[in-house]
Amino acid sequence: MRCHYCEEAAAFAAEKDGLKVGLCTEHFQERMEELTDSAELAELEEQLDVNRTE
């Protein structure tokens, strides 16, 4: 499987509703950084009642 954004081999893959998308390490890290700062992630954490211990 190839990365959705470039031609590198996919290191990670996600599947939803029968659609599978691959990401290379670089693009996976970029997407994770975007998610870290997103309102969607904060909402999901609230829905899941995520507790962090340090």
MIDOSE-1310 file (N, C-alpha, C; in nm, 2 decimals, decimal comma, always signed):
residues 54
mrch	+0,08/-0,12/+0,00/+0,00/+0,00/+0,00/+0,09/+0,12/+0,00; +0,05/+0,23/-0,07/+0,12/+0,35/-0,08/+0,05/+0,46/+0,00; +0,13/+0,56/+0,04/+0,08/+0,68/+0,12/-0,02/+0,75/+0,03; -0,13/+0,80/+0,10/-0,23/+0,87/+0,03/-0,18/+1,00/-0,02
ycee	-0,08/+1,06/+0,03/-0,02/+1,19/-0,01/+0,10/+1,18/-0,10; +0,17/+1,08/-0,09/+0,29/+1,07/-0,18/+0,31/+0,92/-0,22; +0,42/+0,89/-0,28/+0,44/+0,76/-0,34/+0,52/+0,67/-0,25; +0,55/+0,71/-0,12/+0,62/+0,63/-0,03/+0,54/+0,51/+0,02
aaaf	+0,60/+0,41/+0,06/+0,53/+0,29/+0,12/+0,46/+0,34/+0,24; +0,34/+0,29/+0,26/+0,26/+0,33/+0,38/+0,31/+0,25/+0,50; +0,33/+0,33/+0,61/+0,37/+0,27/+0,73/+0,25/+0,24/+0,83; +0,15/+0,32/+0,80/+0,02/+0,31/+0,88/-0,10/+0,31/+0,79
aaek	-0,20/+0,24/+0,83/-0,32/+0,24/+0,75/-0,44/+0,25/+0,84; -0,54/+0,32/+0,79/-0,67/+0,33/+0,86/-0,78/+0,29/+0,77; -0,88/+0,23/+0,83/-0,99/+0,18/+0,75/-1,12/+0,22/+0,82; -1,22/+0,27/+0,74/-1,35/+0,30/+0,79/-1,45/+0,28/+0,67
dglk	-1,56/+0,21/+0,71/-1,66/+0,19/+0,61/-1,61/+0,12/+0,48; -1,51/+0,04/+0,49/-1,45/-0,03/+0,38/-1,35/+0,05/+0,30; -1,32/+0,17/+0,34/-1,22/+0,25/+0,27/-1,10/+0,25/+0,35; -0,99/+0,21/+0,29/-0,86/+0,20/+0,35/-0,76/+0,30/+0,30
vglc	-0,70/+0,38/+0,39/-0,60/+0,48/+0,35/-0,47/+0,46/+0,42; -0,36/+0,47/+0,34/-0,23/+0,45/+0,40/-0,16/+0,58/+0,41; -0,07/+0,59/+0,51/+0,02/+0,70/+0,53/+0,16/+0,66/+0,56; +0,25/+0,73/+0,50/+0,39/+0,71/+0,53/+0,42/+0,77/+0,67
tehf	+0,53/+0,75/+0,73/+0,56/+0,80/+0,86/+0,56/+0,95/+0,87; +0,62/+1,02/+0,77/+0,62/+1,16/+0,77/+0,48/+1,22/+0,77; +0,39/+1,17/+0,68/+0,26/+1,22/+0,67/+0,17/+1,18/+0,79; +0,20/+1,07/+0,84/+0,13/+1,03/+0,96/+0,16/+1,13/+1,08
qerm	+0,28/+1,16/+1,09/+0,32/+1,25/+1,20/+0,26/+1,39/+1,17; +0,26/+1,44/+1,05/+0,20/+1,57/+1,02/+0,05/+1,57/+1,05; -0,02/+1,46/+1,02/-0,17/+1,45/+1,05/-0,19/+1,45/+1,20; -0,10/+1,38/+1,27/-0,12/+1,37/+1,42/-0,09/+1,51/+1,48
eelt	+0,00/+1,58/+1,43/+0,03/+1,72/+1,48/-0,09/+1,81/+1,46; -0,16/+1,79/+1,34/-0,28/+1,87/+1,31/-0,39/+1,83/+1,41; -0,40/+1,70/+1,44/-0,51/+1,66/+1,53/-0,49/+1,70/+1,67; -0,36/+1,71/+1,71/-0,33/+1,75/+1,85/-0,39/+1,89/+1,88
dsae	-0,39/+1,98/+1,78/-0,44/+2,11/+1,80/-0,58/+2,13/+1,76; -0,65/+2,03/+1,72/-0,79/+2,04/+1,67/-0,90/+2,04/+1,77; -1,00/+2,11/+1,74/-1,12/+2,11/+1,83/-1,19/+1,97/+1,82; -1,18/+1,90/+1,71/-1,24/+1,77/+1,70/-1,18/+1,67/+1,80
lael	-1,04/+1,68/+1,82/-0,98/+1,59/+1,92/-1,03/+1,62/+2,06; -1,03/+1,75/+2,09/-1,08/+1,79/+2,22/-1,22/+1,74/+2,25; -1,31/+1,75/+2,15/-1,44/+1,70/+2,16/-1,44/+1,55/+2,18; -1,36/+1,48/+2,10/-1,36/+1,33/+2,11/-1,31/+1,29/+2,25
eeql	-1,20/+1,36/+2,30/-1,15/+1,33/+2,44/-1,26/+1,35/+2,54; -1,34/+1,45/+2,52/-1,45/+1,48/+2,62/-1,56/+1,37/+2,61; -1,59/+1,33/+2,49/-1,69/+1,22/+2,47/-1,64/+1,09/+2,53; -1,51/+1,06/+2,52/-1,45/+0,94/+2,57/-1,41/+0,95/+2,72
dvnr	-1,42/+1,07/+2,78/-1,38/+1,10/+2,92/-1,24/+1,05/+2,94; -1,15/+1,10/+2,86/-1,01/+1,06/+2,87/-0,95/+1,13/+2,99; -0,88/+1,05/+3,07/-0,81/+1,10/+3,19/-0,66/+1,08/+3,17; -0,59/+1,18/+3,19/-0,44/+1,17/+3,17/-0,38/+1,18/+3,31
te	-0,28/+1,09/+3,33/-0,20/+1,09/+3,45/-0,06/+1,12/+3,42; +0,00/+1,21/+3,50/+0,14/+1,25/+3,47/+0,23/+1,20/+3,58
